[in-house]
């Protein structure tokens, strides 16, 4: 696909994988092999670094600044030449700050409002070289109400053909959340709720746990009876993947979760460990109910998160920003 070329700094593996599926020429300021357990490399992605080095996992803002400035960095070849790019694609606040004084157009795909301080939001929104897009409705609403600015809302898009069909043959509760214990959320309640229930929690940042390939994760989503969701804001990528697979969902109560889990239709929204346990036991024992709710999840995902419309929206936004 032709269009503006993008420069991407390593960020959230799942987010960056799905974003590259927009199909535009994308230069990855790293080597995709560092995410070999997370998502496969798309053919439109070009590695800026010729190989993966373990030292790259420890890079922070200082190392990426040196790369952009042409200075030597441990773990990168000497004399590295950066490609020409049209738009830098940014997600984390440190990436926004890294590019703040650099020339060129930058797109900030913001998640949480708290990523930036209010004074930083004011400075960013006043600039013509930055475009802001969000994939959380709550963030879009905050920017509208507090800053009087309407930013595009583009939720995640997935290819329906890549997920499902759900079978639910494994009577187990599946959750996929990295660093769950460290991030907190409802982790203690999760441990309490899962006592005695068949469950599998996948965390690719847990060095002691078995690593699953992307195909392995898709298989787990298809075969597991239900998906247990938790998070700090609305949805995660794996929640949308579970919906697209056609899984029934049990979720802790999170602001905005009702957009994705409709109580009694495609799953349950729960308050506390006891209710989570009760709903999980119900779906583990009632395969017909799980199948009915899973079908509703799939229908919701096809309606709201189909990749074709998501891709077209991104191509239009990026093309307009590049031309403008």
C-alpha atoms as one frame of an Amber mdcrd trajectory, in Angstrom:
protein
   0.000   0.000   0.000   1.367   3.432  -0.905   1.106   6.405   1.420   3.142
   8.276   4.007   6.025   6.366   5.588   6.017   5.946   9.352   8.789   5.759
  11.941   7.888   3.553  14.897   9.850   3.293  18.132   9.354   0.018  20.048
   6.298   0.335  22.236   3.478  -1.948  23.402   4.000  -5.097  21.271   0.338
  -5.825  20.640  -0.549  -2.216  19.833   2.345  -1.758  17.438   1.617  -5.064
  15.678  -1.983  -4.170  14.977  -1.050  -0.642  13.967   1.413  -1.943  11.372
  -1.510  -3.824   9.816  -2.681  -0.472   8.455  -0.265  -1.515   5.711   1.695
   1.714   5.249   5.502   1.617   4.864   6.782   1.405   8.438  10.360   1.739
   9.662  10.823   0.046  13.031  13.564   1.715  15.102  14.759  -1.616  16.420
  14.480  -5.225  15.286  11.167  -7.073  15.481  12.803 -10.225  16.827  12.679
  -8.662  20.283   8.917  -9.318  20.153   9.080 -12.819  18.732   6.678 -14.177
  21.364   4.128 -11.397  21.009   3.105 -10.814  17.397   4.605 -11.621  13.968
   6.309  -9.013  11.786   4.142  -7.696   8.974   5.648  -7.518   5.441   5.355
  -3.712   5.293   7.641  -3.361   8.339  11.355  -2.709   7.753  13.794  -3.235
  10.624  16.109  -0.228  11.008  18.549  -2.395  12.966  19.999  -5.338  11.035
  19.747  -7.766  13.956  18.410  -8.127  17.481  20.809  -7.694  20.377  19.800
  -8.375  24.001  21.256  -4.968  24.927  18.395  -3.356  22.996  15.944  -4.517
  25.664  17.531  -2.070  28.117  17.300   0.960  25.838  15.460   3.982  27.086
  14.955   7.583  25.934  18.698   8.349  26.031  19.584   5.469  23.700  16.835
   6.252  21.203  17.836   9.923  21.264  21.387   8.883  20.399  20.118   6.737
  17.510  18.099   9.630  16.139  21.119  11.926  16.467  23.527   9.502  14.807
  25.547   8.916  17.977  26.893   5.453  18.940  24.727   3.185  21.087  25.686
  -0.137  22.685  23.782  -2.860  20.847  23.525  -0.927  17.558  25.944  -1.078
  14.606  28.260   1.873  14.082  27.407   4.346  11.328  23.712   3.431  11.268
  21.804   5.420   8.642  18.213   6.272   9.480  15.621   6.124   6.686  13.600
   9.116   5.569  10.140   9.107   7.128   7.029  11.284   6.921   5.370  10.775
  10.325   6.746   9.539  13.650   4.192   7.298  15.361   4.303   7.750  19.156
   2.446   6.095  22.009   4.230   6.649  25.332   4.756  10.029  26.996   8.544
   9.667  26.897   8.322   9.251  23.128   6.314  12.476  22.838   8.990  14.272
  24.875  11.771  12.681  22.823  10.335  14.146  19.619   9.166  17.437  21.104
  12.109  19.448  19.747  12.740  17.362  16.641  11.584  18.426  13.190   8.926
  16.568  11.250   5.361  15.498  11.845   4.437  13.420  14.858   1.262  11.482
  15.611   0.502  10.730  19.258  -1.772   7.720  19.602  -2.716   8.435  23.192
  -4.229   5.930  25.568  -4.661   7.412  29.030  -5.121  11.069  29.925  -2.581
  10.649  32.733   0.184   9.969  30.214   0.849  13.734  30.192   0.519  16.488
  32.764  -2.138  19.110  32.059   0.433  21.774  31.131   1.999  19.289  28.706
  -1.400  18.674  27.122  -1.859  22.425  26.660   1.518  22.760  24.962   0.990
  19.714  22.750  -2.503  20.633  21.582  -1.298  24.072  20.476   1.216  22.672
  17.988   0.716  22.041  14.280   3.449  19.399  13.995   1.622  17.019  16.372
  -1.620  15.176  15.658  -3.456  13.436  18.506  -5.649  10.362  18.054  -7.036
   8.157  20.824  -8.386   4.633  21.050 -10.187   5.219  24.367 -13.562   7.018
  24.344 -12.946   8.251  27.898  -9.791  10.055  26.756 -11.599  11.629  23.795
 -14.355  12.804  26.148 -11.839  14.313  28.607 -10.073  16.265  25.869 -13.435
  17.549  24.614 -14.700  18.573  28.050 -11.502  19.904  29.632  -9.634  21.271
  26.623 -12.386  21.996  24.125 -10.549  19.908  21.548 -12.126  17.169  19.430
  -9.566  14.477  18.620 -10.318  11.489  16.389 -11.413   8.287  18.108 -10.164
   5.188  16.325 -10.730   1.958  18.275  -8.661  -1.120  17.620  -9.427  -3.093
  14.475  -8.938  -6.829  14.008  -9.239  -9.143  11.030 -12.308 -11.332  11.749
 -10.811 -14.151   9.670  -7.752 -14.331  11.958  -9.765 -15.190  15.085 -12.020
 -18.079  15.927 -14.008 -20.110  15.510 -14.438 -20.561  19.257 -14.864 -24.132
  20.472 -14.580 -23.751  24.256 -13.465 -27.359  24.508 -11.084 -26.607  27.372
 -13.179 -25.970  30.471 -10.807 -23.332  31.806 -10.703 -19.614  32.519  -8.147
 -17.792  30.361  -6.559 -14.420  31.102  -3.701 -12.723  29.240  -2.209  -9.784
  31.150   1.482  -9.056  31.395   2.946  -7.868  34.718  -0.443  -8.403  36.374
   0.931  -8.691  39.907   3.087  -5.565  39.580   0.324  -3.509  37.958  -2.113
  -4.372  40.723  -5.594  -3.658  39.386  -7.756  -6.524  40.785  -4.927  -9.059
  40.973  -5.575 -10.114  44.581  -9.266 -10.592  43.869  -8.357 -12.583  40.767
  -6.221 -14.971  42.854  -9.041 -15.379  45.362 -11.664 -15.949  42.663  -9.612
 -18.585  40.819  -8.915 -20.843  43.814 -10.009 -24.334  42.850 -11.105 -23.320
  39.341  -9.302 -24.507  36.200  -7.550 -21.438  34.866  -4.551 -20.287  32.863
  -2.934 -16.888  33.130  -0.455 -15.953  30.381   2.271 -13.396  31.076   5.075
 -13.179  28.530   7.127 -11.028  30.891   7.168 -13.769  33.512  10.508 -15.479
  32.954   9.355 -18.640  34.698   6.315 -19.166  32.491   6.035 -21.023  29.223
   6.108 -18.701  26.210   3.294 -18.965  23.669   3.636 -17.986  20.038   0.997
 -15.729  18.530  -0.574 -18.810  16.945  -0.463 -20.458  20.360  -2.336 -17.538
  21.900  -4.962 -17.678  19.168  -5.397 -21.385  19.862  -5.835 -20.720  23.593
  -8.489 -18.117  22.831 -10.375 -20.538  20.590 -10.242 -23.491  22.963 -10.718
 -21.891  26.395 -14.256 -21.744  27.727 -14.201 -18.088  28.786 -12.008 -15.030
  29.055 -11.449 -13.112  32.301 -10.727  -9.416  31.753  -9.127  -6.811  33.964
  -7.431  -3.505  33.278  -6.980   0.072  34.388  -9.069   1.678  31.646 -11.808
   0.278  29.443 -10.276  -2.419  27.267  -7.062  -4.167  26.388  -6.031  -5.667
  23.068  -6.602  -9.195  24.297 -10.158  -8.323  25.346 -10.940  -7.309  21.755
  -9.180 -10.453  20.522 -11.317 -12.557  22.876 -14.466 -10.828  21.615 -13.484
 -11.382  17.982 -12.730 -15.040  18.710 -16.256 -15.430  20.047 -15.552 -15.971
  23.749 -17.904 -15.200  26.623 -16.337 -12.577  28.911 -16.232 -12.189  32.679
 -14.820  -8.797  33.677 -14.076  -6.851  36.789 -15.945  -3.551  36.830 -13.812
  -0.941  35.056 -14.901   2.525  33.856 -16.341   2.135  30.363 -16.340  -1.683
  30.344 -20.060  -1.785  29.490 -19.159  -0.776  25.922 -17.512  -4.174  25.486
 -19.227  -6.495  27.949 -23.018  -6.251  27.971 -24.288  -7.766  31.194 -26.112
 -11.030  30.552 -25.643 -10.792  26.777 -22.015 -11.569  25.972 -20.765 -11.928
  29.520 -20.833 -10.535  33.018 -19.429  -7.439  34.735 -18.580  -8.257  38.327
 -17.979  -6.576  41.659 -15.518  -8.500  43.793 -13.932 -11.921  43.826 -17.038
 -13.825  44.924 -19.104 -12.649  41.978 -16.270 -13.294  39.519 -15.968 -16.826
  40.862 -19.717 -17.417  40.635 -19.940 -16.219  37.018 -16.900 -18.199  35.954
 -18.291 -21.375  37.519 -21.583 -20.809  35.711 -19.919 -20.558  32.294 -17.588
 -23.477  33.001 -20.580 -25.692  33.795 -23.015 -24.398  31.157 -21.466 -24.830
  27.719 -24.668 -23.818  25.916 -24.782 -20.480  27.745 -21.092 -19.947  27.019
 -21.698 -20.571  23.315 -24.661 -18.185  23.225 -22.706 -15.411  24.920 -19.667
 -16.108  22.755 -21.734 -15.643  19.610 -22.873 -12.269  20.959 -19.231 -11.318
  21.576 -18.339 -12.156  17.999 -21.255 -10.130  16.634 -20.273  -7.114  18.749
 -16.639  -7.339  17.613 -17.539  -7.664  13.923 -19.802  -4.627  14.225 -17.437
  -2.323  16.135 -13.870  -3.592  15.644 -13.559  -4.942  12.103 -10.152  -4.267
  10.621 -11.319  -3.073   7.192 -13.076   0.058   8.486 -10.315   0.673  11.041
  -7.631   0.497   8.336  -9.516   2.870   6.047  -9.937   5.368   8.882  -6.219
   5.319   9.702  -5.147   5.638   6.064  -7.431   8.661   5.690  -6.179  10.334
   8.902  -2.488   9.709   8.207  -2.756  10.777   4.587  -4.531  14.003   5.532
  -1.961  14.795   8.236   0.956  14.103   5.873  -0.511  16.341   3.162  -1.491
  19.090   5.574
